[in-house]
Structures are given as C-alpha cells and as structure tokens.
C-alpha cells in the first residue's frame, strides 16, 4: 500500500495501474464497518483506493469536528491489511485551497430532513461536495458506502445521477457489535456507562421491527415500543422516523418497505442507526 497526499499523486499512482478501481471514502478512525467496505472493494476491483479525510465542511459544530477521532497511523496498518492499494490522505488545504468558492447544493426532502434538519442543510452540501471531489480525483468504477449512513447513500445516489458521474454506487450492510450497536468511529468517545446504554438504540429499532412483524402498520403505534426502550435508558432522542427508502418522506402508514432511521445523543456523543422493515 502507498500513501499519497495530493490529487496529482493519486492520479499518477492510478495511471500506473490497469483494470477496475474501487473507492472507499472514509473519515478515518477505522473499524470493521469501514473494513467491510474495503473487503467488498477488494473482491470486485483490481485497485482499491481508500480516502481518509475528516471533511470540515460537513460538520456543523466546531467542537464535534475537534473531538472527531484521528488515528492515521493505525488506520494505515488496518487499511493495508484489509486490501487497500492506495491510501489518499490529503490535508484540508489540498481539497479546499485558498479561494475555494464552489459547493454542491442538494435540495429537497432527501437533504433537508432528518440529518439535514438536525445538523443543518450545510451538512449534506459539504458531504456531497467532498464526495464529488473524491470521485473526480479517483475516477473509480465503483464507490462503496455503508448502509449505516442511509440518508448519505440517498443523497450520493441523487448527486451522481443529477451530475451524470460515471460511477456505480455499492452499498454494504451495517456491521454491528454483539449487542447490536452499529460500529462507528464515534463509539470510542462513549464512557463505559454510555457505551452500555447505547445498546438501547438498536434495541429500539428491533422493538419497532417486532411490532411491524406482528402486523402493526400505524406510525404512532410502531414508534411507541421503541420510544419506551429509549426512555428506559434515558437516551436523548433527536428523531425516530419511518420513511420511504427512496424519497425519505415520512410514512403515516407503513404499507411498503420502509426505512426506520434514528439519531440520538448518548452522553455527549451523537449516534445514528437505521433498519429496513418490510
Ligand atoms: P465515516 O468514516 O464514518 O464517514 O464512514 C465511511 C464509510 O463507512 C461510510 O460509507 C459509512 O456508511 C461506512 N460505515 C460506517 N460505519 C459502518 C458500519 N458500522 N457498517 C458498515 N459501514 C459503515
């Protein structure tokens, strides 16, 4: 594995290789969720590029950006072991040089609700802008994303379709801890007590799923058992919604496959998760 820090060096490294390219965009602090994307990319491509960049423009809170874990040395070892060929780890000035003035603006429900409403609409504009820059820099055949960030996937698919970017978007399943907590770079920020309580997030999703499996179709009645699970562990809920998987519109009655999305704060740490219910 080689590490490159500029777009020019990334392109030069790719020019020396033949065959298909898979891109795995990450913000580092790698865990097995990220590595599952690398494994999928490695199986399907001749060259795997992983980007490692904590994108400042998608953070709405300076403290959150400052606290975001940064572990590049350990990340490089994990990436190499999992099958990354080229690690692209630019600094902020490489992607946002002086005078930078362009942003991808994503409009409508997909970008303005849920994460867009709670983190501010600049969140998805910042994410979309950096993803497009990464796609232009690596020109991959396929880019790999995790189902854990479901709204991100919807927004990325929209942007790729709208701008006509020639890339396939692959989505890999959410990797979880044994107690169900979705792996996240933010999990290391949880105190031991908060880490135990955080299991209520996937438990709430499972409670809602069980109610749906028992035949309940009403949004309010489906949310109730999930809200009970969260209240028991004093989890500060930001949202729990049942939405159409493509449009992200809220479904008052669940009469089709639906995405259940949740965001909650456990202590100081904000976590998100989701499941699909049939
Ligand atoms: P991040 O570094 O948090 O921006 O995540 C980089 C990529 O890894 C995104 O496509 C995430 O959706 C994906 N990812 C993060 N956590 C998980 C997980 N637990 N399972 C699968 N993919 C994940």
Boltz pocket constraint, residues with backbone or C-beta under 6 A from the ligand:
constraints:
  - pocket:
      binder: B
      contacts: [[A, 25], [A, 26], [A, 27], [A, 28], [A, 32], [A, 33], [A, 34], [A, 36], [A, 37], [A, 144], [A, 145], [A, 146], [A, 147], [A, 148], [A, 149], [A, 172], [A, 173], [A, 174], [A, 175], [A, 176], [A, 182], [A, 183], [A, 184], [A, 185]]
      max_distance: 6.0
